[in-house]
């Protein structure tokens, strides 16, 4: 017999540690090579770690919420063979939503903790074969109860938290840690309450881990380090909405246009004259990097929290390509299939609440970026055009900036330039 030490590998550039979101194994469990053993949170995504060897788990690095440094012991496995080993396993190219940021980082748009060793526990009985779910059993409100599909680690965590898994809605064919996180955060008022339940809920304590902790830490760091200021301007988007309707009427099999692709085109056309906005600030080194390409972060709400997938080279895409990419990235983030590359490297972030857009917003900057833009709800109301009162569709556009890098004059001038393009939409399609 030999003892194999699986050390946490280098998960990504600039990452010094990762958070344990959940275990797929316990001390005493038998694992096979390439079997999932842990979900580890990095920045705005959860990476599923797999065992590089077969054997019996004898030690775990900690419990969910603990931080593990890159190169430190994650799992010790007793194997059959001679001599011990200490090496990281190759990474799985599967990243699932869990934050922010806000993901997310459940991170925002746009992390730390102490390590502790998990005491040895009695191994669970081997899980019985998982029955094949009946497609006709949708939901859990039918007379015949659908089987609850979840790994032993998820079941153990649910027992520890006192959560009935029958109340947790899976995002797929089985319940995962991200689904449990979503239930803990939103379950009391977002459709998970059993039918007929009207009594107030008892007080509960929910440990802030995973994506929710990433969001908390990133937002606190952003407000602590960055002197924010917000500028808001009203824009008449009547002509833009008419143009959007005409484009959609002749879109064929292309995705339906929302306001966002048109706004992104306006932003990308304006940014070359305002390079201080498409930038990242390394405040420790005292260096501002002004980027030529626009890698636009799209703040996206998921069941697991706020995540920020990135549209690469947005300046090179037309409105239809942008619409398709927005849909693709949003679906990937919400389904937990966004890769780490798709969740990092933004140079400017756009955050929209859609129909909930409100009158004005003061969005928090996705550090180390220096600006974040927030369109608000389109409202039809009367306004003066010359001496006439007409019905107009109006939208407020908010921008929050890092005052260490961006002056108020620059932010206001940028928004006024964007406003000119949006109020004269033919300019969006020139060149």
Beta strands, then each sheet from edge to edge (+ up, - down):
strand 1: 2-7
strand 2: 17-23
strand 3: 30-31
strand 4: 36-42
strand 5: 45-50
strand 6: 55-60
strand 7: 67-69
strand 8: 73-79
strand 9: 85-87
strand 10: 95-96
strand 11: 228-236
strand 12: 279-282
strand 13: 287-290
strand 14: 296-302
strand 15: 305-311
strand 16: 348-351
strand 17: 371-385
strand 18: 388-402
sheet 1: 3+ 6- 8+ 1- 9-
sheet 2: 7+ 2- 4+ 5- 10+
sheet 3: 11+ 18- 17+ 16+ 14+ 15-
sheet 4: 12+ 13-
end
